[in-house]
């Protein structure tokens, strides 16, 4: 089934969209490394949607380019999230590190999901980052808070 049949191509003018960045915590990257890897994932997802769904990309841009960073405990969990996202027609891009600094070459560091309609992205990662969710409220208070907010079985706010 293609993305249009799943609803990704039928956005209403005001439907909220977001991107989720799932950061592998087992790699023990420092904050700067995590930020750089999230930037790579954001750009990879953006570039993909430029050709596959420019209308969705414009909607996300027009509404503020919402992004939520989540902790992902392992590569196996990242694989499950990517497969689920793709099954729903969402863009899912894994970033492989070059290995010049903190992690081994080829290590998958971050999974970018979306951007996509909040209601579809939430099916993959839970409701984290939705304006109505408790997690979003906590994120606005302290975005680097590492308290255990269970979003799916293993995801937490970064």
Secondary structure by P-SEA (a helix, b strand, c coil): cccccccccccccccccbbbbbbbccccccaaaaaaaaaaaaaaaaaaaccccaaaaaaaaaacbbbbbbbbccaaaaaaaaaaaaaabbbbbbbbbccccccccccccbbbcccccaaaaaaccccccccccaaaaaaaaccccccccccccccccc
